[in-house]
């Protein structure tokens, strides 16, 4: 289940990021591994999480594609081998909150993409999935995932 598309001003955000080459068949395993590495790094370095985890889609999710698995952090976080500190600039974005299991995300992405195309706006950066709820402590029907397309 989804809600309506909204246009929001997203603030700038620093993130710890792990880049992965994935396919739809391998994305779940790759994300689990990357989030594990990020949370261990946060614990080891004392970085302060500053929002829900997210994934940046650096290219369309077709065949093999590149993602960055991210944990938002407060300023002064440090990276490590394979873990970069990045700055996501403030941006205006079309957003939609998907309610329910991850296997329904493609319909929500379609709705958001259709809205952007119909609005006359243009996508202006990597799409994001923001994991508002933690799947480890939540029933699939209660999951909330914010889908984000930055606009130009």
KAURBEL-V248798 format. One record per residue. RES is the residue in three letters. PSI is psi as a letter, one per 30 degrees, with the letter a starting at -180 (none if undefined). Layout:
BEGIN
<<RES & PSI> <RES & PSI>>
END
This chain:
BEGIN
<<UNK & k> <UNK & l> <UNK & a> <UNK & l> <UNK & k> <UNK & l> <UNK & k> <UNK & l> <UNK & j> <UNK & k> <UNK & l> <UNK & l> <UNK & k> <UNK & k> <UNK & l> <UNK & k> <UNK & k> <UNK & k> <UNK & k> <UNK & k> <UNK & k> <UNK & l> <UNK & l> <UNK & f> <UNK & f> <UNK & f> <UNK & e> <UNK & e> <UNK & e> <UNK & e> <UNK & e> <UNK & e> <UNK & e> <UNK & e> <UNK & e> <UNK & e> <UNK & e> <UNK & e> <UNK & e> <UNK & e> <UNK & e> <UNK & e> <UNK & e> <UNK & e> <UNK & f> <UNK & g> <UNK & k> <UNK & j> <UNK & k> <UNK & h> <UNK & l> <UNK & l> <UNK & l> <UNK & l> <UNK & k> <UNK & k> <UNK & j> <UNK & f> <UNK & l> <UNK & k> <UNK & i> <UNK & k> <UNK & b> <UNK & k> <UNK & l> <UNK & k> <UNK & l> <UNK & k> <UNK & k> <UNK & k> <UNK & j> <UNK & k> <UNK & l> <UNK & l> <UNK & l> <UNK & g> <UNK & l> <UNK & k> <UNK & a> <UNK & a> <UNK & k> <UNK & f> <UNK & j> <UNK & k> <UNK & k> <UNK & l> <UNK & j> <UNK & j> <UNK & l> <UNK & k> <UNK & l> <UNK & k> <UNK & k> <UNK & k> <UNK & l> <UNK & k> <UNK & j> <UNK & k> <UNK & k> <UNK & a> <UNK & l> <UNK & f> <UNK & f> <UNK & g> <UNK & e> <UNK & e> <UNK & e> <UNK & e> <UNK & e> <UNK & e> <UNK & e> <UNK & e> <UNK & e> <UNK & e> <UNK & e> <UNK & e> <UNK & e> <UNK & f> <UNK & f> <UNK & g> <UNK & l> <UNK & k> <UNK & k> <UNK & h> <UNK & l> <UNK & k> <UNK & l> <UNK & k> <UNK & k> <UNK & k> <UNK & i> <UNK & e> <UNK & l> <UNK & j> <UNK & f> <UNK & f> <UNK & g> <UNK & k> <UNK & k> <UNK & e> <UNK & f> <UNK & g> <UNK & k> <UNK & k> <UNK & k> <UNK & k> <UNK & k> <UNK & k> <UNK & j> <UNK & k> <UNK & l> <UNK & none>>
END
